[in-house]
């Protein structure tokens, strides 16, 4: 795909559900981009992690 092809793709702003703008992709505006960033910075979004079930002693034995 060429760059011009990407501009023709329709995308929805994950914040307000309006059409996104190339300048702010994937958002529609600076405001929506800032709202999303604020949520990340305040810990409202989390990425699930899988805990390793090895005990501390097993880890020490490996090292």
C-alpha positions as CSV (number, residue, x, y, z in Angstrom):
1,X,0.0,0.0,0.0
2,X,1.1,3.5,-0.7
3,X,0.9,6.4,1.7
4,X,-2.1,7.8,-0.2
5,X,-3.9,4.5,0.3
6,X,-3.7,4.8,4.1
7,X,-5.2,8.2,4.0
8,X,-8.3,6.8,2.3
9,X,-8.9,4.2,5.0
10,X,-11.7,5.0,7.4
11,X,-10.9,4.8,11.0
12,X,-12.9,5.6,14.1
13,X,-11.5,7.6,17.0
14,X,-11.3,5.3,20.0
15,X,-12.2,8.2,22.4
16,X,-15.3,9.8,20.8
17,X,-16.1,7.4,18.0
18,X,-16.0,10.1,15.3
19,X,-13.9,9.6,12.2
20,X,-10.2,9.9,12.9
21,X,-7.9,12.4,11.2
22,X,-4.5,11.6,9.7
23,X,-2.8,14.4,11.7
24,X,-4.0,12.8,15.0
25,X,-4.3,9.2,14.1
26,X,-5.8,7.1,15.5
27,X,-7.7,10.0,17.2
28,X,-9.8,12.8,15.6
29,X,-8.3,15.7,17.5
30,X,-5.7,16.9,20.0
31,X,-8.3,16.9,22.7
32,X,-9.1,13.1,22.2
33,X,-5.4,12.3,22.1
34,X,-4.8,14.2,25.3
35,X,-7.7,12.5,27.1
36,X,-6.3,9.1,26.2
37,X,-2.8,10.1,27.3
38,X,-4.2,11.3,30.6
39,X,-5.9,8.0,31.2
40,X,-2.7,6.2,30.6
41,X,-0.8,8.5,33.0
42,X,-3.4,8.1,35.7
43,X,-3.3,4.3,35.5
44,X,-6.8,3.9,34.2
45,X,-5.6,1.5,31.5
46,X,-3.7,-1.7,32.5
47,X,-1.9,-4.4,30.6
48,X,-2.5,-7.8,32.1
49,X,0.6,-9.7,33.1
50,X,1.1,-13.4,33.6
51,X,2.8,-14.2,36.9
52,X,5.6,-16.7,36.9
53,X,4.8,-19.5,39.3
54,X,8.5,-20.2,40.3
55,X,9.3,-19.5,43.9
56,X,12.2,-17.3,44.9
57,X,14.3,-20.3,45.9
58,X,13.9,-21.9,42.4
59,X,15.0,-18.6,40.8
60,X,18.1,-18.5,43.1
61,X,18.9,-22.1,42.2
62,X,18.8,-21.2,38.5
63,X,21.2,-18.3,38.9
